[in-house]
Amino acid sequence: MESLGIARRCILAAAVASLGGCAAQSAERVDDELAWQWRTDHSPSVAPALAAATDLRIRSLRSADLSGLDLDGVDLAGADLRDARLDGASLKRANLSGALLDGASLVGASLHGAKLSEASLRGADLRGSWLYRVDFRGADLRGAVLKDFPTGLRLDTNDFRGARVDGETRVADCAALAMEGAAR
């Protein structure tokens, strides 16, 4: 962490502080004074800090509250986000391939261009999410809630080929048409 610049350390400290103990256990000690200074002075995107997660091996974000954060373009491929709260988060062009999102709440999240191929979203709540050009190929959507989408949203832009759904998957009527390629 010594090689990180002061600004990047501030962003990282705030991101880790907002993630709670699960991430702090995975990362090196974070300077509390920098975290306090960042919280009082700024509120930039935490995407750069999470993009550095590979270096810090922050891969378990289980039960983290990331609601409302700007995570555009972040690479969380294979991350453990089970039971995480991502309500209202912006995940545009985010890479969540192979991520574990079982039981996660993504209510009202923006997933424009996100990659969720081979991700596990069992029981995830995607009500009201902006799903546009999302790659759900091979994703496990069993028990997920996919409904109450914003007016005018075209779900046929998403790729559901090979996605797994079951009788517990709650899907809006228009979403059912878009999911023709999903396996039951």
Secondary structure, 3 states (H helix, E strand, C coil): CCCCCHHHHHHHHHHHHHHCHHHHHHCCCCCHHHHHHHHHHCCCCCHHHHHCHHHHCCCECCCCECCCCECCCCECCCCECCCCECCCCECCCCECCCCECCCCECCCCECCCCECCCCECCCCECCCCECCCCECCCCECCCCEECCCCCCCCHHHCECCCCECCCCCEECHHHHHHCCCCEC
